[in-house]
Amino acid sequence: MTTATVSPAASLAPAAPSVLAGHSIAARPLAAVTGAEIQAPLIAGGHVRYANLDYGASAPALSLVSAYLNEILPYYASVHRGAGYASQISTSVYENARNIVRDFVGGRPDDSVIFTRNTTDSLNLLAGCLPNTDGRPTGDVLYLDIEHHANLLPWQGVPHRSIVAADTLAGTIDAVRGELEQGAVSLLAVTGASNVTGEILPIRALATLAHQYGARIVVDAAQLAPHRRVDITADGVDYLAFSGHKLYAPFGSGVLVGRPDWLDAGKPHLAGGGAVKEARLDGVSWATGPARHEGGSPNVLGAATLARATQVIAALDPQEWHAHEQSIRSYLVAGLQQIEGVSVHQIFKDTNAETDTIGVVNFSVAGYDAGLVAAYLSAEHGVGLRDGRFCAHPLLKRLGLPSGSLRASFGVGSRLEDAERLLAGISALRTQGLGWDYVVDAGRWVPANDSRTYPHWAPNTPGTAGAAPCLDD
């Protein structure tokens, strides 16, 4: 085990009222979320309200969604072929969830809405439905080097090409155009917003470009959908994928929305019950529509809570929503840039930070491993954020961060105090150092001699148990 050097740490005083006045809209959450007031134990003793700055990994459930879950849970039953009262209600809830989600993303009337496990599952499903002639793919999948692995790895099993994004959005669009001009591209796969830096890509412009050269476009909206309304009809998007666990819904449901022709002709994603018209001992006639890809018993509660979350998000006032988020983001970025040794990272030089970013800030602290900083913030300040390479290894390398960085992410349940706590912790680290011993255990930094315990119902095992090592160069 590796032990870090320690020294006493002091807290930074809260920002003056005059500094916070321009950020008053973010003084409280925009919407109530479950668990907003949970208490985190500090390594030196005592408790503090948990400052959740890890929304980009999994967002807390909206309180309205939790209430809805409690309302429908007594009626939970198997769907589609049950004659019983509860089964009929569950089927109605499940199938109506498709209409709700389709409306949320501005879908076309005939767009398929397929419920999956998550965004990764949705994109893998689409990878099995790419058009082919005589068993051979009719074109390549084109993707950028800035993608999350969910929108990178599924395409590596089919004919594909990758593009190195330029250091500007304008240059990146030119690079995409240049590759499309070479021909033989069936699908352009892009993220709606970077999960690493929060920068939004110009979806409508990229969709227009793809269609100009006879290709379709799929957008990984896992990060975008919880922060911006998407209209796939207006934007010309052919396929859209996102996840409930990032959109304030529990149970890990995902969804793929898009044009039905490829999906109805593609390989069924899960071979099993419910996906067939007729099964024989030596063959099968597959169903079309969403059922083709939803073999087995579906995640009824996951689909239902995802749909309910979209309704809550859709009811937010867009201006207030964006102002709340940008207030926290601008305050946090400005504060980090004022701390010596802290660098804030972005991909594109021409990103407009006020309009073209979501609630994600990526940064690093000179002289400290990102994992150590994250462990310190959690143990000594009750702040939770993400460290590492964020399932975007090629992007972290191009940003000059091959060993990882830190990501603070927030949303409708966040408040300015969360950003204040993070800034106070980083400032104290830079001026006073660590206040506790930390060791590396199972590849992760943890406090040494940690006597804190989990709630009585939770196994008191390390939080990184079972995680992939994510260490190979």
ABEGO torsion letter per residue (X at the ends): XBBBBBBBBBBBBBBBAAAAAAAAAAABBABBBBGAABBBBBAAEEBBBBBBAAAAABBBBBAAAAAAAAAAAAABBBBGABABAAAAAAAAAAAAAAAAAAAAAGBBAABBBBBBABAAAAAAAAAAABBBBGGBBABBBBBBAABBAAAAAAAAABBBBBBBBBABAAAAAAAAAAAAAAEGBABBBBBABBAAAGBBBBAAAAAAAAAAAGBBBBBBAAAAAAABBBBAAAAGBABBBBBAAAAGBBGGBBBBBEBAAAAAABBBABBEBGABABBBAAEBBBBBEAAAAABEBBBAAAAAAAAAAAAAAAABBAAAAAAAAAAAAAAAAAAAAABBGBBBBBABAABBAAAABBBBBBBBBBGBBAAAAAAAAAAAAGBBBBBEAGGBAAAAAAAGBAAEBBBBBBBAABBAAAAAAAAAAAAAAAAAEBABBBBBBGGBBBBBGBABBBBAABBBBBAABGBBAGABX
